[in-house]
Amino acid sequence: MTPERDRGLAWWRTHARERLLERIHAVIAWYLPFAARRALRLDLAGVWGIRESPLPAAGAVVVANHHSWWDGYLAWLLADYHDRAFGVLVDEATLLRYPFFARLGALPTKALRAAVRRAERGSWLFVFPEGRIVPPGPPAPFEPGAATISRLASVPVLPLAWRVVVRGAQYPEVYVRSGAPLPSGATPEVQCAAVGALLERIGRDLAGATDPEAPVPEYTLWNPGRASSQERVGRWRRWWGA
C-alpha cells in the first residue's frame, strides 16, 4: 500500500467517524427533550411556580441559583412553559463531553457575541452566575457575565430562584419564583440580591406550609409529576369505593 493511499484511507476513516458522530449527536439532540420531559414527570412530584411580576415581552437574560442537578432541565422547562426560545450558557468542558447540547440552545460561556445575539433575537438566555453547583442556601457571589450580556443586548435581567425539596411526597418537589425584571446591565451584586430575596421567600413559604403532603399554598402547578405510592393507593381505594 502506497503512502498516498495510507493517507487517503486515514482521511476517509476520520471523515467517516466525524459524520457518524454528527448523526449520533443529532439523534441524541432530537431525543433529549423527550428524555427531559419524561424525567421531569417521572422523577419529580411536580414543579410549582409564582410570577411576582409580568415577564419581559421579548428577550431576557435569566439569572438563577445553581443548587442542584435539575437546574438545566428546569431552565429548559420554564422557557418551554412560557413559550420562549431557550438558550443557556454552559462551561466548555461540559460541551466537549456533551456536544449535542449545542443543538438544544447551549452556548459556551466564552461565546459572548453569540449569547448577545441570542438574547437580542428574543430568547431567554439562562445564566447561572454562581459558576458552579453550590450547596442550597444563599447564592454565592455572582460572576459579571450576565450583566455584560444584558447590557450589550439591551435586554432586561430576569431574576429567578428555585428550590428542589423533599417533604411529605415520595419524590422531590420544585418551587419556583420569578421576580421583577432588572434593568439592562444590572450589576452582579444587584442580581445576587434579587435572587437571594426570592430564595428567602421560597424558604418562608416552605416553612409556613402546614401540610407536607400537599403543595405549598398559592403556587401554581407548572408541570405535573409523579404521584407518591400513598396517592396511587388512595386513588385505587376511591375507585373501588373502599
KANORDA-V436683 format. One record per pair of residues at least 6 apart in sequence whose ideal C-beta (glycine too) atoms are under 7 Angstrom apart, sorted by the first residue. I is the first residue (numbers start at 1). GAP is how many residues later the second one is. Records with the same first field share a line. If there is no record, write none. Layout:
BEGIN
I->GAP + GAP
END
This chain:
BEGIN
25->74 + 75
26->77
28->72
29->71 + 74 + 75
32->68 + 72
36->37 + 40
39->34
40->7 + 33 + 37 + 183
41->183 + 184 + 185
42->184
43->128
44->127 + 128 + 129 + 130 + 181 + 182
45->124 + 126 + 127 + 128 + 180 + 181
46->127 + 175 + 177 + 178 + 179
47->30 + 127 + 129 + 175 + 176
48->127 + 167 + 168 + 171 + 172 + 173 + 174
49->127 + 128 + 170 + 171 + 173
50->127 + 168 + 169 + 170
51->127
52->125 + 126 + 127 + 128
53->126 + 127 + 128
55->27 + 123
56->100 + 102 + 125
58->64
59->60 + 61 + 62 + 63 + 64 + 94 + 96
60->59 + 64 + 95 + 96 + 97 + 98 + 121
61->58 + 64 + 66 + 85 + 88 + 89 + 94 + 96
62->62 + 63 + 64 + 65 + 96 + 98
63->64 + 66 + 83 + 94 + 96 + 97 + 128 + 132
64->7 + 11 + 62 + 64 + 96 + 97 + 98 + 131
65->65 + 74 + 96 + 97 + 130 + 134
66->62 + 64 + 66 + 67 + 68
67->66 + 67 + 68 + 69
68->65 + 96
70->94 + 104
71->57
72->16
74->88 + 100
75->13 + 51
76->10
77->146
78->98
79->7 + 45
80->6
81->141 + 142
84->39 + 40
85->37 + 38 + 39
86->19 + 37 + 38
87->18 + 20 + 31 + 36 + 37 + 38 + 39
88->17 + 18 + 38
89->18 + 20 + 26 + 38 + 56
90->11 + 16 + 17 + 18 + 19
91->18
92->16 + 17 + 18
95->6 + 7 + 11 + 13
107->7 + 8 + 11
109->36
112->37
115->10 + 34
116->33 + 36 + 37
118->7
119->6 + 30 + 34 + 36
120->33
125->24
127->18 + 19
129->13 + 14 + 16 + 17 + 59 + 62
130->9 + 10 + 12
131->12
134->6
138->58 + 61
139->53 + 56 + 57 + 60
141->51
142->46 + 49 + 50
143->45
144->44
146->11 + 45
147->38 + 39 + 40 + 41 + 44
150->6 + 7 + 34 + 35
151->33 + 34
154->30
155->29
156->25 + 26 + 27 + 28
157->24 + 25 + 29 + 34
158->20 + 23
159->20 + 23 + 32 + 35 + 36 + 39
160->16 + 18
161->16 + 34 + 37 + 38 + 41
162->12 + 13 + 14
163->12 + 39 + 43
164->8 + 10
165->7 + 8 + 41
166->6
167->6 + 45
168->44 + 45
169->44 + 59
170->58 + 59
171->54 + 55 + 57
175->27 + 30 + 31 + 41 + 44
177->21 + 24 + 25
179->15 + 19
182->8 + 9 + 12
205->11
206->10
209->7 + 8
END
